[in-house]
Amino acid sequence: MADLKSWSQDEIVRMRREMDRLFDDLCTDFDLPSMVCRMTGDLELREEGGTLIVHMEMGNMNPEDVNVTVHERDLIISTHSVEVSEGRRETRTFRKEVKLPCIIRPDKVVAEFDDGILEVRLPKCPTQSGQKIQIKKK
């Protein structure tokens, strides 16, 4: 029987990030909302009335290290922090891109950070109905 290897927490976290990235890329390729969020539980996307609400667990991140960017149907949450302890310098970065199910109003987006939870409120753009065009005969 083959020798079994015990995985360290770092290896498991690295594998999870890689799997998240693969699923996010797959969803992006097909213009779908990110499915990884629902599977891992670290990000929740729900709708209340005309607003999309995103909750994301950020652990012990500093709110000053968190960036939220929106553009039409894309939400990007990223972090960058540097910690120095015992003479070691540790840089932590994170980036999560989510394809939203509709176009939002970037000028009305509100983000709040409380007790390790990031909440982003994204007001949806009003739906634009098409207009029938009359065809004229020459």
C-alpha positions in Angstrom: 0.0 0.0 0.0 1.3 3.5 -0.9 2.5 5.8 1.9 -0.1 8.4 2.8 0.9 12.0 3.1 -0.6 14.3 5.7 -1.4 17.7 4.0 -0.6 20.9 5.8 -3.2 23.6 6.2 -1.2 25.8 3.7 -1.5 23.0 1.1 -5.2 22.7 1.6 -5.8 26.5 1.4 -3.7 26.6 -1.8 -5.7 23.8 -3.4 -9.0 25.5 -2.4 -7.9 28.8 -3.9 -6.8 27.0 -7.1 -10.2 25.2 -7.3 -12.0 28.5 -6.7 -10.1 30.1 -9.5 -10.8 27.2 -11.9 -14.6 27.3 -11.2 -14.7 31.1 -11.4 -12.9 31.0 -14.7 -15.4 28.4 -16.0 -18.3 30.5 -14.9 -16.8 33.7 -16.4 -16.3 31.8 -19.8 -20.0 31.1 -19.9 -21.0 34.6 -18.6 -22.5 33.1 -15.4 -22.4 34.3 -11.8 -19.6 32.7 -9.8 -20.7 29.2 -8.5 -17.7 28.8 -6.2 -19.2 31.3 -3.8 -22.2 29.1 -3.2 -20.1 25.9 -2.8 -17.6 27.3 -0.3 -19.8 29.5 1.8 -17.3 32.3 2.0 -19.4 34.7 -0.1 -23.1 35.0 -0.2 -25.1 36.8 -3.0 -28.7 37.5 -2.5 -31.3 39.9 -3.8 -33.6 42.2 -1.9 -36.0 44.2 -4.0 -33.9 46.2 -6.5 -30.6 45.6 -4.7 -28.1 42.8 -4.8 -26.4 42.2 -1.5 -23.0 40.5 -1.1 -21.7 39.2 2.3 -18.2 38.0 2.4 -16.3 36.7 5.4 -12.9 38.5 5.5 -11.6 37.0 8.7 -9.2 39.3 10.6 -8.4 41.5 7.6 -8.1 45.2 8.2 -10.9 47.2 6.4 -8.1 49.6 5.0 -6.6 46.6 3.2 -9.8 45.7 1.4 -10.7 47.1 -2.1 -14.1 46.9 -3.7 -14.4 47.7 -7.4 -17.6 47.5 -9.6 -18.0 47.8 -13.3 -21.4 47.0 -15.0 -21.8 43.3 -14.2 -18.4 42.7 -12.5 -17.7 42.9 -8.8 -14.0 42.6 -7.7 -13.1 42.3 -4.1 -9.3 42.3 -3.4 -7.0 42.6 -0.4 -3.3 43.3 0.1 -1.6 43.3 3.5 1.9 43.0 4.8 2.6 41.6 8.3 6.0 41.6 10.0 6.5 39.4 13.0 9.6 37.7 14.5 11.7 39.2 11.7 9.6 37.6 9.0 7.6 39.6 6.4 4.4 38.0 5.2 2.5 39.4 2.3 -1.1 38.3 1.9 -3.2 39.0 -1.3 -6.6 37.9 -2.3 -8.8 38.6 -5.3 -12.3 37.5 -6.0 -14.2 38.4 -9.2 -17.9 37.8 -9.3 -20.0 38.1 -12.5 -23.3 39.7 -11.3 -26.6 38.6 -12.8 -27.5 42.1 -14.0 -26.0 45.5 -14.6 -25.7 47.6 -11.4 -25.5 51.3 -10.7 -21.8 51.8 -9.6 -22.5 55.4 -8.3 -25.0 54.0 -5.8 -22.9 51.1 -4.4 -22.3 51.0 -0.6 -19.7 48.8 1.1 -19.5 48.3 4.9 -17.1 46.3 7.0 -18.1 45.0 10.5 -16.6 42.3 12.7 -14.8 40.6 9.8 -17.8 40.7 7.4 -17.8 42.8 4.3 -21.3 43.8 3.0 -21.7 45.3 -0.4 -25.1 46.7 -1.5 -25.4 46.9 -5.3 -28.5 48.7 -6.6 -29.6 47.2 -9.9 -30.2 49.3 -13.0 -33.8 49.6 -14.0 -34.6 47.1 -16.6 -34.8 48.6 -20.0 -37.6 47.3 -22.2 -37.1 47.0 -25.9 -39.0 49.1 -28.3 -40.8 47.8 -31.4 -39.5 49.5 -34.6 -42.0 50.1 -37.4 -40.8 49.0 -40.8 -41.6 51.4 -43.6 -42.2 50.3 -47.1 -40.3 52.1 -49.8 
